[in-house]
Protein backbone atom coordinates (compact mmCIF):
# COMPACT_ATOMS: atom_id res chain seq x y z
CA UNK A 1 0.00 0.00 0.00
CA UNK A 2 1.40 3.38 -1.02
CA UNK A 3 1.64 6.35 1.28
CA UNK A 4 0.26 9.55 -0.19
CA UNK A 5 0.28 13.20 0.84
CA UNK A 6 -3.18 14.49 1.67
CA UNK A 7 -4.20 18.06 2.52
CA UNK A 8 -7.08 18.75 4.87
CA UNK A 9 -8.78 22.11 4.37
CA UNK A 10 -10.59 24.02 7.09
CA UNK A 11 -13.18 26.34 5.54
CA UNK A 12 -14.69 29.51 6.92
CA UNK A 13 -18.52 29.81 7.06
CA UNK A 14 -18.54 31.89 3.86
CA UNK A 15 -16.65 29.19 1.98
CA UNK A 16 -13.15 30.67 2.11
CA UNK A 17 -10.15 28.60 3.10
CA UNK A 18 -9.00 29.14 6.69
CA UNK A 19 -6.08 26.68 6.66
CA UNK A 20 -4.61 23.77 4.78
CA UNK A 21 -2.97 20.94 6.73
CA UNK A 22 -0.90 18.38 4.85
CA UNK A 23 -0.40 14.95 6.38
CA UNK A 24 0.87 11.60 5.17
CA UNK A 25 -1.88 9.03 4.77
CA UNK A 26 -1.29 5.32 4.35
CA UNK A 27 -4.98 4.38 4.37
CA UNK A 28 -7.01 3.89 1.26
CA UNK A 29 -10.60 5.08 1.30
CA UNK A 30 -11.84 1.50 1.06
CA UNK A 31 -10.05 0.68 4.32
CA UNK A 32 -11.65 3.45 6.37
CA UNK A 33 -15.12 3.88 7.79
CA UNK A 34 -15.47 7.31 6.15
CA UNK A 35 -16.93 7.30 2.67
CA UNK A 36 -16.70 9.81 -0.15
CA UNK A 37 -19.89 11.77 -0.77
CA UNK A 38 -18.69 13.74 -3.82
CA UNK A 39 -15.59 14.07 -6.02
CA UNK A 40 -14.65 17.53 -7.28
CA UNK A 41 -12.08 17.92 -10.06
CA UNK A 42 -10.50 21.31 -10.69
CA UNK A 43 -11.06 22.58 -14.21
CA UNK A 44 -9.31 25.91 -13.57
CA UNK A 45 -6.70 27.27 -15.98
CA UNK A 46 -3.56 25.72 -14.44
CA UNK A 47 -5.17 22.31 -13.90
CA UNK A 48 -6.34 22.30 -17.51
CA UNK A 49 -2.83 23.28 -18.68
CA UNK A 50 -1.32 19.99 -17.44
CA UNK A 51 -0.15 17.46 -20.01
CA UNK A 52 -2.65 15.30 -21.87
CA UNK A 53 -4.03 12.56 -19.63
CA UNK A 54 -3.13 14.51 -16.49
CA UNK A 55 -5.31 17.61 -16.82
CA UNK A 56 -8.56 18.29 -14.98
CA UNK A 57 -10.85 17.34 -17.88
CA UNK A 58 -9.01 14.06 -18.50
CA UNK A 59 -9.15 13.16 -14.80
CA UNK A 60 -12.85 14.00 -14.65
CA UNK A 61 -13.53 11.84 -17.72
CA UNK A 62 -11.57 8.90 -16.27
CA UNK A 63 -13.29 9.11 -12.87
CA UNK A 64 -16.73 9.53 -14.44
CA UNK A 65 -16.07 6.30 -16.34
CA UNK A 66 -15.87 4.41 -13.02
CA UNK A 67 -19.69 4.53 -12.91
CA UNK A 68 -21.32 3.06 -9.82
CA UNK A 69 -17.95 2.66 -8.05
CA UNK A 70 -17.86 6.39 -7.24
CA UNK A 71 -20.24 9.07 -5.98
CA UNK A 72 -20.97 12.00 -8.32
CA UNK A 73 -17.89 13.45 -10.07
CA UNK A 74 -18.15 17.17 -10.82
CA UNK A 75 -15.92 19.83 -12.35
CA UNK A 76 -15.27 22.91 -10.23
CA UNK A 77 -13.41 26.21 -10.60
CA UNK A 78 -9.99 26.62 -9.00
CA UNK A 79 -9.49 24.71 -5.74
CA UNK A 80 -6.63 27.01 -4.68
CA UNK A 81 -3.63 24.67 -4.89
CA UNK A 82 -2.40 25.99 -8.23
CA UNK A 83 0.85 24.84 -9.73
CA UNK A 84 1.07 21.43 -8.06
CA UNK A 85 -0.75 19.48 -10.79
CA UNK A 86 -4.41 18.80 -11.49
CA UNK A 87 -6.28 18.92 -8.15
CA UNK A 88 -9.04 16.59 -6.97
CA UNK A 89 -11.09 17.16 -3.81
CA UNK A 90 -12.79 14.23 -2.10
CA UNK A 91 -15.71 15.45 0.02
CA UNK A 92 -16.14 12.95 2.84
CA UNK A 93 -19.39 12.14 4.61
CA UNK A 94 -17.90 13.25 7.96
CA UNK A 95 -17.71 16.85 6.67
CA UNK A 96 -13.98 16.91 5.88
CA UNK A 97 -12.26 17.15 2.50
CA UNK A 98 -9.12 15.54 1.10
CA UNK A 99 -7.16 17.40 -1.54
CA UNK A 100 -5.18 15.17 -3.91
CA UNK A 101 -2.89 15.84 -6.86
CA UNK A 102 -3.34 13.97 -10.11
CA UNK A 103 -5.09 10.84 -11.30
CA UNK A 104 -2.70 8.25 -9.82
CA UNK A 105 -2.88 9.68 -6.30
CA UNK A 106 -6.68 9.94 -6.57
CA UNK A 107 -7.12 6.35 -7.79
CA UNK A 108 -4.84 5.09 -5.01
CA UNK A 109 -6.77 7.00 -2.34
CA UNK A 110 -10.05 5.65 -3.69
CA UNK A 111 -8.66 2.09 -3.81
CA UNK A 112 -9.16 1.85 -7.60
CA UNK A 113 -5.66 0.98 -8.81
Secondary structure in CASP SS format (residue, H / E / C, confidence):
PFRMAT SS
TARGET T0000
AUTHOR 0000-0000-0000
METHOD secondary structure of the structure
MODEL  1
X C 1.00
X C 1.00
X C 1.00
X E 1.00
X E 1.00
X E 1.00
X E 1.00
X E 1.00
X E 1.00
X E 1.00
X E 1.00
X C 1.00
X C 1.00
X C 1.00
X C 1.00
X C 1.00
X E 1.00
X E 1.00
X E 1.00
X E 1.00
X E 1.00
X E 1.00
X E 1.00
X E 1.00
X E 1.00
X C 1.00
X C 1.00
X C 1.00
X H 1.00
X H 1.00
X H 1.00
X C 1.00
X C 1.00
X C 1.00
X C 1.00
X E 1.00
X E 1.00
X E 1.00
X E 1.00
X E 1.00
X E 1.00
X E 1.00
X C 1.00
X C 1.00
X H 1.00
X H 1.00
X H 1.00
X H 1.00
X C 1.00
X C 1.00
X C 1.00
X C 1.00
X C 1.00
X C 1.00
X C 1.00
X H 1.00
X H 1.00
X H 1.00
X H 1.00
X H 1.00
X H 1.00
X H 1.00
X H 1.00
X H 1.00
X C 1.00
X C 1.00
X H 1.00
X H 1.00
X H 1.00
X C 1.00
X C 1.00
X C 1.00
X E 1.00
X E 1.00
X E 1.00
X E 1.00
X C 1.00
X C 1.00
X C 1.00
X C 1.00
X C 1.00
X C 1.00
X C 1.00
X C 1.00
X C 1.00
X C 1.00
X E 1.00
X E 1.00
X E 1.00
X E 1.00
X E 1.00
X E 1.00
X C 1.00
X C 1.00
X C 1.00
X C 1.00
X E 1.00
X E 1.00
X E 1.00
X E 1.00
X E 1.00
X H 1.00
X H 1.00
X H 1.00
X H 1.00
X H 1.00
X H 1.00
X H 1.00
X H 1.00
X C 1.00
X C 1.00
X C 1.00
X C 1.00
END
